[in-house]
């Protein structure tokens, strides 16, 4: 992540690379996740997706000026391959 004003680089956004799907297409339950959402006037980062094969969740992070802190993790509906 970069600071738009100073250009300072802070590193990768948590939780790293996320998959957003679609998962299990053609099996009757196709899962797709929202990915990342952030508003410039907020310290909250919302990330919905899968880290690795089956760690699928909505995660809420708070920015403290130098690092994101996990505030809440809510398990998402898993694709059929993870059940």
PDB file as gemmi writes it, atoms N, CA and C in Angstrom:
CRYST1    1.000    1.000    1.000  90.00  90.00  90.00 P 1                      
ATOM      1  N   UNK A   1       0.846  -1.173   0.000  1.00  0.00           N  
ATOM      2  CA  UNK A   1       0.000   0.000   0.000  1.00  0.00           C  
ATOM      3  C   UNK A   1       0.892   1.237   0.000  1.00  0.00           C  
ATOM      4  N   UNK A   2       0.476   2.246  -0.734  1.00  0.00           N  
ATOM      5  CA  UNK A   2       1.204   3.504  -0.803  1.00  0.00           C  
ATOM      6  C   UNK A   2       0.374   4.622  -0.194  1.00  0.00           C  
ATOM      7  N   UNK A   3       1.062   5.564   0.443  1.00  0.00           N  
ATOM      8  CA  UNK A   3       0.429   6.791   0.916  1.00  0.00           C  
ATOM      9  C   UNK A   3       0.296   7.714  -0.292  1.00  0.00           C  
ATOM     10  N   UNK A   4      -0.919   8.140  -0.610  1.00  0.00           N  
ATOM     11  CA  UNK A   4      -1.165   8.957  -1.798  1.00  0.00           C  
ATOM     12  C   UNK A   4      -0.518  10.329  -1.705  1.00  0.00           C  
ATOM     13  N   UNK A   5      -0.279  10.831  -0.505  1.00  0.00           N  
ATOM     14  CA  UNK A   5       0.305  12.157  -0.329  1.00  0.00           C  
ATOM     15  C   UNK A   5       1.827  12.101  -0.330  1.00  0.00           C  
ATOM     16  N   UNK A   6       2.413  11.192   0.467  1.00  0.00           N  
ATOM     17  CA  UNK A   6       3.866  11.154   0.617  1.00  0.00           C  
ATOM     18  C   UNK A   6       4.554  10.168  -0.317  1.00  0.00           C  
ATOM     19  N   UNK A   7       3.799   9.186  -0.829  1.00  0.00           N  
ATOM     20  CA  UNK A   7       4.384   8.156  -1.675  1.00  0.00           C  
ATOM     21  C   UNK A   7       5.061   7.046  -0.889  1.00  0.00           C  
ATOM     22  N   UNK A   8       4.984   7.088   0.443  1.00  0.00           N  
ATOM     23  CA  UNK A   8       5.610   6.071   1.281  1.00  0.00           C  
ATOM     24  C   UNK A   8       4.946   4.717   1.033  1.00  0.00           C  
ATOM     25  N   UNK A   9       5.787   3.665   0.926  1.00  0.00           N  
ATOM     26  CA  UNK A   9       5.307   2.304   0.708  1.00  0.00           C  
ATOM     27  C   UNK A   9       5.249   1.567   2.035  1.00  0.00           C  
ATOM     28  N   UNK A  10       4.113   0.939   2.336  1.00  0.00           N  
ATOM     29  CA  UNK A  10       3.924   0.248   3.608  1.00  0.00           C  
ATOM     30  C   UNK A  10       3.954  -1.268   3.482  1.00  0.00           C  
ATOM     31  N   UNK A  11       3.943  -1.818   2.304  1.00  0.00           N  
ATOM     32  CA  UNK A  11       3.928  -3.270   2.132  1.00  0.00           C  
ATOM     33  C   UNK A  11       2.593  -3.752   1.624  1.00  0.00           C  
ATOM     34  N   UNK A  12       2.427  -5.054   1.627  1.00  0.00           N  
ATOM     35  CA  UNK A  12       1.194  -5.649   1.109  1.00  0.00           C  
ATOM     36  C   UNK A  12       0.029  -5.454   2.067  1.00  0.00           C  
ATOM     37  N   UNK A  13      -1.147  -5.356   1.481  1.00  0.00           N  
ATOM     38  CA  UNK A  13      -2.364  -5.305   2.285  1.00  0.00           C  
ATOM     39  C   UNK A  13      -2.639  -6.681   2.876  1.00  0.00           C  
ATOM     40  N   UNK A  14      -3.186  -6.735   4.075  1.00  0.00           N  
ATOM     41  CA  UNK A  14      -3.535  -8.031   4.646  1.00  0.00           C  
ATOM     42  C   UNK A  14      -4.792  -8.563   3.987  1.00  0.00           C  
ATOM     43  N   UNK A  15      -5.028  -9.774   3.955  1.00  0.00           N  
ATOM     44  CA  UNK A  15      -4.198 -10.882   4.432  1.00  0.00           C  
ATOM     45  C   UNK A  15      -3.255 -11.412   3.366  1.00  0.00           C  
ATOM     46  N   UNK A  16      -2.930 -10.618   2.372  1.00  0.00           N  
ATOM     47  CA  UNK A  16      -2.102 -11.072   1.255  1.00  0.00           C  
ATOM     48  C   UNK A  16      -2.983 -11.319   0.043  1.00  0.00           C  
ATOM     49  N   UNK A  17      -2.599 -12.271  -0.767  1.00  0.00           N  
ATOM     50  CA  UNK A  17      -3.348 -12.590  -1.979  1.00  0.00           C  
ATOM     51  C   UNK A  17      -4.632 -13.327  -1.597  1.00  0.00           C  
ATOM     52  N   UNK A  18      -5.762 -12.842  -2.119  1.00  0.00           N  
ATOM     53  CA  UNK A  18      -7.043 -13.499  -1.856  1.00  0.00           C  
ATOM     54  C   UNK A  18      -7.684 -13.940  -3.164  1.00  0.00           C  
ATOM     55  N   UNK A  19      -8.390 -15.042  -3.098  1.00  0.00           N  
ATOM     56  CA  UNK A  19      -9.150 -15.512  -4.249  1.00  0.00           C  
ATOM     57  C   UNK A  19     -10.596 -15.078  -4.097  1.00  0.00           C  
ATOM     58  N   UNK A  20     -11.187 -14.624  -5.186  1.00  0.00           N  
ATOM     59  CA  UNK A  20     -12.578 -14.172  -5.123  1.00  0.00           C  
ATOM     60  C   UNK A  20     -13.518 -15.080  -5.913  1.00  0.00           C  
ATOM     61  N   UNK A  21     -13.002 -16.072  -6.600  1.00  0.00           N  
ATOM     62  CA  UNK A  21     -13.847 -17.033  -7.304  1.00  0.00           C  
ATOM     63  C   UNK A  21     -14.010 -16.699  -8.770  1.00  0.00           C  
ATOM     64  N   UNK A  22     -14.926 -17.316  -9.446  1.00  0.00           N  
ATOM     65  CA  UNK A  22     -15.969 -18.190  -8.900  1.00  0.00           C  
ATOM     66  C   UNK A  22     -15.432 -19.580  -8.558  1.00  0.00           C  
ATOM     67  N   UNK A  23     -15.988 -20.165  -7.500  1.00  0.00           N  
ATOM     68  CA  UNK A  23     -15.648 -21.504  -7.066  1.00  0.00           C  
ATOM     69  C   UNK A  23     -16.823 -22.422  -7.350  1.00  0.00           C  
ATOM     70  N   UNK A  24     -16.538 -23.641  -7.734  1.00  0.00           N  
ATOM     71  CA  UNK A  24     -17.530 -24.685  -8.017  1.00  0.00           C  
ATOM     72  C   UNK A  24     -18.529 -24.300  -9.105  1.00  0.00           C  
ATOM     73  N   UNK A  25     -18.116 -23.612 -10.180  1.00  0.00           N  
ATOM     74  CA  UNK A  25     -19.088 -23.299 -11.224  1.00  0.00           C  
ATOM     75  C   UNK A  25     -19.627 -24.582 -11.848  1.00  0.00           C  
ATOM     76  N   UNK A  26     -20.897 -24.579 -12.157  1.00  0.00           N  
ATOM     77  CA  UNK A  26     -21.519 -25.727 -12.792  1.00  0.00           C  
ATOM     78  C   UNK A  26     -21.974 -26.810 -11.834  1.00  0.00           C  
ATOM     79  N   UNK A  27     -21.756 -26.640 -10.542  1.00  0.00           N  
ATOM     80  CA  UNK A  27     -22.186 -27.638  -9.561  1.00  0.00           C  
ATOM     81  C   UNK A  27     -23.447 -27.192  -8.822  1.00  0.00           C  
ATOM     82  N   UNK A  28     -24.059 -26.130  -9.266  1.00  0.00           N  
ATOM     83  CA  UNK A  28     -25.297 -25.673  -8.637  1.00  0.00           C  
ATOM     84  C   UNK A  28     -25.095 -24.634  -7.556  1.00  0.00           C  
ATOM     85  N   UNK A  29     -23.860 -24.468  -7.059  1.00  0.00           N  
ATOM     86  CA  UNK A  29     -23.586 -23.468  -6.028  1.00  0.00           C  
ATOM     87  C   UNK A  29     -22.272 -22.790  -6.392  1.00  0.00           C  
ATOM     88  N   UNK A  30     -22.348 -21.717  -7.136  1.00  0.00           N  
ATOM     89  CA  UNK A  30     -21.157 -20.988  -7.544  1.00  0.00           C  
ATOM     90  C   UNK A  30     -20.895 -19.872  -6.544  1.00  0.00           C  
ATOM     91  N   UNK A  31     -19.747 -19.916  -5.873  1.00  0.00           N  
ATOM     92  CA  UNK A  31     -19.394 -18.926  -4.856  1.00  0.00           C  
ATOM     93  C   UNK A  31     -18.479 -17.861  -5.465  1.00  0.00           C  
ATOM     94  N   UNK A  32     -18.833 -16.602  -5.244  1.00  0.00           N  
ATOM     95  CA  UNK A  32     -17.965 -15.484  -5.606  1.00  0.00           C  
ATOM     96  C   UNK A  32     -17.917 -14.542  -4.416  1.00  0.00           C  
ATOM     97  N   UNK A  33     -16.749 -13.952  -4.178  1.00  0.00           N  
ATOM     98  CA  UNK A  33     -16.554 -13.069  -3.040  1.00  0.00           C  
ATOM     99  C   UNK A  33     -16.272 -11.647  -3.521  1.00  0.00           C  
ATOM    100  N   UNK A  34     -16.441 -10.674  -2.641  1.00  0.00           N  
ATOM    101  CA  UNK A  34     -16.363  -9.255  -3.017  1.00  0.00           C  
ATOM    102  C   UNK A  34     -14.943  -8.728  -3.218  1.00  0.00           C  
ATOM    103  N   UNK A  35     -13.954  -9.311  -2.580  1.00  0.00           N  
ATOM    104  CA  UNK A  35     -12.594  -8.794  -2.667  1.00  0.00           C  
ATOM    105  C   UNK A  35     -12.358  -7.729  -1.612  1.00  0.00           C  
ATOM    106  N   UNK A  36     -11.710  -6.634  -1.986  1.00  0.00           N  
ATOM    107  CA  UNK A  36     -11.368  -5.574  -1.035  1.00  0.00           C  
ATOM    108  C   UNK A  36     -12.257  -4.356  -1.233  1.00  0.00           C  
ATOM    109  N   UNK A  37     -12.536  -3.671  -0.125  1.00  0.00           N  
ATOM    110  CA  UNK A  37     -13.297  -2.424  -0.182  1.00  0.00           C  
ATOM    111  C   UNK A  37     -12.743  -1.469   0.866  1.00  0.00           C  
ATOM    112  N   UNK A  38     -12.487  -0.235   0.440  1.00  0.00           N  
ATOM    113  CA  UNK A  38     -11.956   0.785   1.339  1.00  0.00           C  
ATOM    114  C   UNK A  38     -12.466   2.143   0.904  1.00  0.00           C  
ATOM    115  N   UNK A  39     -12.750   2.995   1.856  1.00  0.00           N  
ATOM    116  CA  UNK A  39     -13.155   4.371   1.564  1.00  0.00           C  
ATOM    117  C   UNK A  39     -12.078   5.312   2.085  1.00  0.00           C  
ATOM    118  N   UNK A  40     -11.725   6.317   1.312  1.00  0.00           N  
ATOM    119  CA  UNK A  40     -10.620   7.221   1.652  1.00  0.00           C  
ATOM    120  C   UNK A  40     -10.818   7.944   2.982  1.00  0.00           C  
ATOM    121  N   UNK A  41     -12.058   8.138   3.398  1.00  0.00           N  
ATOM    122  CA  UNK A  41     -12.310   8.860   4.651  1.00  0.00           C  
ATOM    123  C   UNK A  41     -12.476   7.911   5.845  1.00  0.00           C  
ATOM    124  N   UNK A  42     -12.013   6.671   5.711  1.00  0.00           N  
ATOM    125  CA  UNK A  42     -12.179   5.672   6.766  1.00  0.00           C  
ATOM    126  C   UNK A  42     -10.863   4.958   7.049  1.00  0.00           C  
ATOM    127  N   UNK A  43     -10.688   4.493   8.274  1.00  0.00           N  
ATOM    128  CA  UNK A  43      -9.520   3.703   8.652  1.00  0.00           C  
ATOM    129  C   UNK A  43      -9.815   2.210   8.556  1.00  0.00           C  
ATOM    130  N   UNK A  44     -10.998   1.850   8.044  1.00  0.00           N  
ATOM    131  CA  UNK A  44     -11.417   0.450   7.972  1.00  0.00           C  
ATOM    132  C   UNK A  44     -11.183  -0.121   6.575  1.00  0.00           C  
ATOM    133  N   UNK A  45     -10.621  -1.318   6.521  1.00  0.00           N  
ATOM    134  CA  UNK A  45     -10.448  -2.060   5.275  1.00  0.00           C  
ATOM    135  C   UNK A  45     -11.268  -3.333   5.386  1.00  0.00           C  
ATOM    136  N   UNK A  46     -12.104  -3.596   4.387  1.00  0.00           N  
ATOM    137  CA  UNK A  46     -12.934  -4.790   4.337  1.00  0.00           C  
ATOM    138  C   UNK A  46     -12.382  -5.702   3.250  1.00  0.00           C  
ATOM    139  N   UNK A  47     -12.143  -6.964   3.595  1.00  0.00           N  
ATOM    140  CA  UNK A  47     -11.622  -7.936   2.637  1.00  0.00           C  
ATOM    141  C   UNK A  47     -12.479  -9.192   2.725  1.00  0.00           C  
ATOM    142  N   UNK A  48     -13.062  -9.608   1.592  1.00  0.00           N  
ATOM    143  CA  UNK A  48     -13.840 -10.836   1.560  1.00  0.00           C  
ATOM    144  C   UNK A  48     -13.296 -11.727   0.461  1.00  0.00           C  
ATOM    145  N   UNK A  49     -12.894 -12.941   0.834  1.00  0.00           N  
ATOM    146  CA  UNK A  49     -12.364 -13.888  -0.135  1.00  0.00           C  
ATOM    147  C   UNK A  49     -11.658 -15.026   0.557  1.00  0.00           C  
ATOM    148  N   UNK A  50     -10.941 -15.820  -0.239  1.00  0.00           N  
ATOM    149  CA  UNK A  50     -10.266 -17.008   0.280  1.00  0.00           C  
ATOM    150  C   UNK A  50      -8.753 -16.809   0.258  1.00  0.00           C  
ATOM    151  N   UNK A  51      -8.140 -17.125   1.376  1.00  0.00           N  
ATOM    152  CA  UNK A  51      -6.684 -17.159   1.479  1.00  0.00           C  
ATOM    153  C   UNK A  51      -6.318 -18.635   1.419  1.00  0.00           C  
ATOM    154  N   UNK A  52      -5.576 -19.013   0.411  1.00  0.00           N  
ATOM    155  CA  UNK A  52      -5.310 -20.434   0.224  1.00  0.00           C  
ATOM    156  C   UNK A  52      -6.556 -21.131  -0.296  1.00  0.00           C  
ATOM    157  N   UNK A  53      -6.618 -22.425  -0.086  1.00  0.00           N  
ATOM    158  CA  UNK A  53      -7.697 -23.221  -0.668  1.00  0.00           C  
ATOM    159  C   UNK A  53      -9.041 -23.014   0.010  1.00  0.00           C  
ATOM    160  N   UNK A  54      -9.090 -22.970   1.338  1.00  0.00           N  
ATOM    161  CA  UNK A  54     -10.391 -23.008   2.016  1.00  0.00           C  
ATOM    162  C   UNK A  54     -10.533 -22.051   3.193  1.00  0.00           C  
ATOM    163  N   UNK A  55      -9.640 -21.104   3.363  1.00  0.00           N  
ATOM    164  CA  UNK A  55      -9.772 -20.117   4.439  1.00  0.00           C  
ATOM    165  C   UNK A  55     -10.562 -18.928   3.902  1.00  0.00           C  
ATOM    166  N   UNK A  56     -11.887 -19.115   3.792  1.00  0.00           N  
ATOM    167  CA  UNK A  56     -12.759 -18.109   3.190  1.00  0.00           C  
ATOM    168  C   UNK A  56     -13.492 -17.344   4.286  1.00  0.00           C  
ATOM    169  N   UNK A  57     -13.359 -16.023   4.269  1.00  0.00           N  
ATOM    170  CA  UNK A  57     -13.945 -15.216   5.330  1.00  0.00           C  
ATOM    171  C   UNK A  57     -14.061 -13.766   4.900  1.00  0.00           C  
ATOM    172  N   UNK A  58     -14.878 -13.037   5.658  1.00  0.00           N  
ATOM    173  CA  UNK A  58     -14.900 -11.579   5.571  1.00  0.00           C  
ATOM    174  C   UNK A  58     -14.019 -11.093   6.722  1.00  0.00           C  
ATOM    175  N   UNK A  59     -13.077 -10.221   6.412  1.00  0.00           N  
ATOM    176  CA  UNK A  59     -12.143  -9.716   7.422  1.00  0.00           C  
ATOM    177  C   UNK A  59     -12.208  -8.197   7.451  1.00  0.00           C  
ATOM    178  N   UNK A  60     -12.199  -7.652   8.650  1.00  0.00           N  
ATOM    179  CA  UNK A  60     -12.235  -6.208   8.849  1.00  0.00           C  
ATOM    180  C   UNK A  60     -10.936  -5.803   9.544  1.00  0.00           C  
ATOM    181  N   UNK A  61     -10.220  -4.841   8.944  1.00  0.00           N  
ATOM    182  CA  UNK A  61      -8.954  -4.360   9.482  1.00  0.00           C  
ATOM    183  C   UNK A  61      -9.058  -2.867   9.779  1.00  0.00           C  
ATOM    184  N   UNK A  62      -8.363  -2.432  10.826  1.00  0.00           N  
ATOM    185  CA  UNK A  62      -8.283  -1.001  11.176  1.00  0.00           C  
ATOM    186  C   UNK A  62      -6.857  -0.529  10.938  1.00  0.00           C  
ATOM    187  N   UNK A  63      -6.724   0.569  10.234  1.00  0.00           N  
ATOM    188  CA  UNK A  63      -5.419   1.180   9.920  1.00  0.00           C  
ATOM    189  C   UNK A  63      -5.036   2.126  11.042  1.00  0.00           C  
ATOM    190  N   UNK A  64      -3.815   1.985  11.601  1.00  0.00           N  
ATOM    191  CA  UNK A  64      -3.382   2.867  12.682  1.00  0.00           C  
ATOM    192  C   UNK A  64      -2.357   3.902  12.239  1.00  0.00           C  
ATOM    193  N   UNK A  65      -2.142   4.001  10.938  1.00  0.00           N  
ATOM    194  CA  UNK A  65      -1.170   4.952  10.403  1.00  0.00           C  
ATOM    195  C   UNK A  65       0.091   4.286   9.903  1.00  0.00           C  
ATOM    196  N   UNK A  66       0.328   3.035  10.316  1.00  0.00           N  
ATOM    197  CA  UNK A  66       1.501   2.317   9.831  1.00  0.00           C  
ATOM    198  C   UNK A  66       1.240   0.837   9.575  1.00  0.00           C  
ATOM    199  N   UNK A  67       0.182   0.295  10.153  1.00  0.00           N  
ATOM    200  CA  UNK A  67      -0.115  -1.124   9.966  1.00  0.00           C  
ATOM    201  C   UNK A  67      -1.617  -1.368  10.160  1.00  0.00           C  
ATOM    202  N   UNK A  68      -2.126  -2.417   9.498  1.00  0.00           N  
ATOM    203  CA  UNK A  68      -3.520  -2.821   9.675  1.00  0.00           C  
ATOM    204  C   UNK A  68      -3.617  -3.815  10.820  1.00  0.00           C  
ATOM    205  N   UNK A  69      -4.655  -3.692  11.629  1.00  0.00           N  
ATOM    206  CA  UNK A  69      -4.930  -4.627  12.722  1.00  0.00           C  
ATOM    207  C   UNK A  69      -6.250  -5.321  12.448  1.00  0.00           C  
ATOM    208  N   UNK A  70      -6.262  -6.658  12.545  1.00  0.00           N  
ATOM    209  CA  UNK A  70      -7.494  -7.413  12.350  1.00  0.00           C  
ATOM    210  C   UNK A  70      -8.463  -7.103  13.488  1.00  0.00           C  
ATOM    211  N   UNK A  71      -9.661  -6.645  13.138  1.00  0.00           N  
ATOM    212  CA  UNK A  71     -10.690  -6.299  14.118  1.00  0.00           C  
ATOM    213  C   UNK A  71     -11.695  -7.439  14.240  1.00  0.00           C  
ATOM    214  N   UNK A  72     -12.089  -8.016  13.103  1.00  0.00           N  
ATOM    215  CA  UNK A  72     -13.121  -9.047  13.100  1.00  0.00           C  
ATOM    216  C   UNK A  72     -12.921  -9.962  11.909  1.00  0.00           C  
ATOM    217  N   UNK A  73     -13.120 -11.258  12.123  1.00  0.00           N  
ATOM    218  CA  UNK A  73     -13.091 -12.253  11.043  1.00  0.00           C  
ATOM    219  C   UNK A  73     -14.386 -13.036  11.124  1.00  0.00           C  
ATOM    220  N   UNK A  74     -15.155 -13.042  10.023  1.00  0.00           N  
ATOM    221  CA  UNK A  74     -16.410 -13.781   9.946  1.00  0.00           C  
ATOM    222  C   UNK A  74     -16.295 -14.844   8.868  1.00  0.00           C  
ATOM    223  N   UNK A  75     -16.433 -16.109   9.262  1.00  0.00           N  
ATOM    224  CA  UNK A  75     -16.357 -17.207   8.301  1.00  0.00           C  
ATOM    225  C   UNK A  75     -17.389 -17.031   7.210  1.00  0.00           C  
ATOM    226  N   UNK A  76     -16.978 -17.228   5.957  1.00  0.00           N  
ATOM    227  CA  UNK A  76     -17.891 -17.159   4.815  1.00  0.00           C  
ATOM    228  C   UNK A  76     -18.403 -18.543   4.484  1.00  0.00           C  
ATOM    229  N   UNK A  77     -19.445 -18.592   3.684  1.00  0.00           N  
ATOM    230  CA  UNK A  77     -19.931 -19.866   3.166  1.00  0.00           C  
ATOM    231  C   UNK A  77     -18.806 -20.459   2.331  1.00  0.00           C  
ATOM    232  N   UNK A  78     -18.484 -21.723   2.578  1.00  0.00           N  
ATOM    233  CA  UNK A  78     -17.398 -22.374   1.869  1.00  0.00           C  
ATOM    234  C   UNK A  78     -17.882 -22.983   0.564  1.00  0.00           C  
ATOM    235  N   UNK A  79     -16.965 -23.071  -0.381  1.00  0.00           N  
ATOM    236  CA  UNK A  79     -17.297 -23.752  -1.625  1.00  0.00           C  
ATOM    237  C   UNK A  79     -17.455 -25.243  -1.330  1.00  0.00           C  
ATOM    238  N   UNK A  80     -18.061 -25.960  -2.233  1.00  0.00           N  
ATOM    239  CA  UNK A  80     -18.308 -27.390  -2.031  1.00  0.00           C  
ATOM    240  C   UNK A  80     -17.024 -28.187  -1.856  1.00  0.00           C  
ATOM    241  N   UNK A  81     -15.936 -27.755  -2.463  1.00  0.00           N  
ATOM    242  CA  UNK A  81     -14.687 -28.517  -2.360  1.00  0.00           C  
ATOM    243  C   UNK A  81     -14.088 -28.459  -0.955  1.00  0.00           C  
ATOM    244  N   UNK A  82     -14.531 -27.529  -0.125  1.00  0.00           N  
ATOM    245  CA  UNK A  82     -13.984 -27.383   1.228  1.00  0.00           C  
ATOM    246  C   UNK A  82     -14.890 -27.972   2.298  1.00  0.00           C  
ATOM    247  N   UNK A  83     -16.030 -28.445   1.928  1.00  0.00           N  
ATOM    248  CA  UNK A  83     -16.981 -28.946   2.933  1.00  0.00           C  
ATOM    249  C   UNK A  83     -16.779 -30.406   3.200  1.00  0.00           C  
TER     250      UNK A  83                                                      
END                                                                             
